[in-house]
Amino acid sequence: MENVSNVKSKLDSLLPKVVSDYVDLPSQGYFYENGIDKLMVEYMTAADEQYLLSENYIKNGTGIELLAKNKIKDPEFNSSMSIEDLISGDLDAVLLFLRRYAYGEEYPVQVRDTNGVTYETIIDLSTIKYKELIKPNENMLYDFDLPICKHKVEFKLLTYGEKKKLDQRLEKISKYKTESSIFEMQERIIAQVQTIAGESDRNFIEKFVKLMPPKDSLELRRYILSIEPGLDYDYEFEGKFTGDFFRQTITFGIDFFYPRK
């Protein structure tokens, strides 16, 4: 008869192995003092679905964040940083990794072909690349020349933590704003802009952003989105009915981590 330790050893050998792998960061660590450019991330297990399926986590929107915190096993990162310190695009890369190896590479999206016909198709998550890294200046800021006002703007990238705090503040304030979407766009620009025409006074920046021509505001927002390190959501499709190739920006919905079909 086998002894208890042998039985336990045999049973342990049958358990699924929880493995980890490195995730390269879109930012290449350029924005972090420790220069960390990749993270050791543990694959999801069935037990981790507690973060995705818990009614409380779903209600307060913390499930995905808790999942990422639990799965990043990098000693250097965990000793000096948290996910709040990450550039949002780096956190997105971690979440893409977790989703791919938990539920597979296929993800359904809605697209509109060159004839204007909308239909559902499947994308391969393994083909999503990182945007080319655009490095900031020596102060970790980016420069942009406003096309109408002709002033140079310097702005920073927000970390995930900074964006979360801003979102929480805007959610409270927007309840009392009739044009909340416009207000939110302005507040996001104000949070990122550090100087305008060399001036760093926060009251001046707030007034300027609210008075700038719409084209300046639009072009600045577009530029900020274009240079932020992260996933390249510009995806190439082959038309289901036309056979033509076309590019479309994909978005991940709330079902990204909830494939229940």
N, C-alpha and C positions, 0 to 999 in steps of 0.2 A: 504494500500500500504506500502511495506517495505521501511524504510528510507535508505539513502545512506550508512550509516555506517553498517547497518545490511547486505545489499547486498555485500558490500566489505568484511565483515567478512565471509560471506557464500562462496564467491568466493575464498578467501584466504584459506579456509579450504579444498577446492578442489585441491589446488596446490600440486604437488608432494613434499614430504619432502626431503630436502637435508640433509643427515645424514653423520656422521663421525664414524670412528672406529680406534682402535689402531693397528699399525703394529709393531710387535716385530722385532728388528734389529738383523741380523746375528752376528754382532760384539759384541752384548750384552753391548754396550756402553763402551767397554774396552779401546778404543782409544781416548775417548773424555774427556776433563777436567771436564765437568759437569756430566759425567757418564750416559748420557741419553741413555736408552736402548730400547725405543719404541717411536713411533711418532703418534700423532693424525693426521689422513689423511682423507680428505673429499672425498666421492664418486664422480666420474665424472658425469657431466650432459651433455645434448646435447650441451649446450653453450660452453663447454670445447673442443668440436671438432674443434673449431677455431684454436687451437694450432696444431691439427693433419692434417687439411685439407687446411690451408693457404698455398698458393704457395710460399710466401716469407719465411715462417718458414721451409717448406720442402726444399727449395733451400739452405738456410744457415744452416740447421740442428739444429735449436734451439727449435723446437716445443716440443719435449719430455721434454727438460730441463725446459721450461716455464710451461708446464703442471704440472710437479712435484712441482715447486716453488709455483704455484697457489693453489695446492691441499693440501700441508702440512700446517695444521692449528694449530700446536702445539705451544702454547705461549712460553714455556720454550726454545724450539728450535729456534723459530723465533726471540727471544730477544737476543740470543747470538751466533747463528750459521747460516750458509746458506748451501745449498746443495753442494757447492764447498768444504765444510769442511767434508762431509761424505765420509767414505770408499765406494768405488764403489759398493761393494756387498750390502751395506745397501740401497743405492739408487736403486739398482736392485730389492730389496725386495719391496720397495714402488711402483715401476712401475708394478711389478707383481700383487700387490694388486689392483692397479687402473685398470689394464687390465681385471682381473678376474671379477670384479664387474661392469665393463662397458659393456663387450661383452661376458661374459660367461667363463666357465671352459674349453671348447674344443679349441684345437689348432692343426692344421694339420702340420705334419712334414714328411720328407722323411727319411726312414730307409732302412738298408740293412740287410737281415736276414742271418742265418747261412749258407745258400746255395748261398749267394752272390746276391740274388734277391733284387732289389730296388723297393720300392713301397711307396705310401703315406698312412699314418694312422693318427689317432687322439690320442693326449695325453690329460690327465686330469690335468689341471694346479693346481688344488687343492691338488694334490699328490706330488708336488715338495717340497722337504724339504730343510732345511738349512744344510750346511756342519758343521761338528763338529768344534767348536771353538778351535783353537790352540793358546794358549796365548804366547805373546812375552816375552822377558826378561825384567828386571827392567828398561831398557832404551827405552822400546817400540820398540825394534829391534828383529829380528830373526837371529838365527845362522845357518850356513850351512858349512859343511866341504867339500871342493872341492876334488873330488875323485882322480884326477891326481896330481894336484899341492900340495895337502895336507894342504893348508892354510885354516884358518877359515874366513868366510865372514860374516859380519853383514849387514843386509839390513832392510829397512823400507817398510811399505806399503804406496802406494800413495793414496791420496784422489782423489775424482772425479775432483776437481779443478786442482790439480797438473797434473793429466792425461790429462785433456783438454788442458792445456797450453803446455804440451809436445807434444801432437798430433798436435797442431797448428804449433809449431816450426818445427816438423818433416815434416809436409806437405809442408812447404816452402822449406826446405833444400833438401827433397827427389827428387825434380824436377831436381836437378843438380847431383844426384847420380846414377851411372849405376847399382849398386847392392843395391837398396834402402831398400829391405826387411832385408838384413843382417845388414845394417847400423842402421835401426830402432830397431832391436833386441838388438844390442849393446848399443844404446842410452837409451833404457828402463832399461837395467841392470845398466848402469852407474848412472841413476837417482835414483835408489833404493839402490844401495850399499853404505854403510856408512863407513865401514872399511874392509880392507883386511890384514890379518896377524897383526892386531892391528894398521895398518897405515890408517890415515884418510885424507891424502893429496889428493885433488881432481885430480890433474894432474897425480899422481901415480895411482889412481884408474882407471882413463880413459885409461891410457897406459896398465895397467894390463888386464882390461876387453877385450881390443882389441887384446892382445897377448895370452890370456888363451887358452888352448886346447879346441877344439870343444866339447868334452865330458863334460868338466867342465861347459861350457856355457849352454849346453843342460840340464844337470842335475840341475843346478841352476835355470833355467827357469821353469823346471817342478816342482821343490820344491816350488818356489814362487807361482805358480798357485794352487798347492795343499793346501797351508795353508791360502790363502786369504779367509777371511770370506765372505760368500755369499751363493748363491743358489747352490744346488747340481744338476748339469745337467746330472748326470749319471742315466739314466732312464731305467727301465726294460720293455721290450716288449715281447709279445707273437707272434711268427711268424705267419703271415697270412696264409702261405701255409704249413709250417712245424709243427706248434703247439709247437715248441721249445721255451723256454724262453731264452732271451739274453739281454745283457745290451749294451747301446750305448749312447754316449754323444750327447745330443740334443743342438741345437742352435736356437735362436730366430731371424727370418729374419726381413726385413724392414716392413713386413706385420703384425707384432705383434700387433700394434695398428691400423691397417688398414684392418680389416676383411670385405671385400666387396663382398664375394661370396654369 
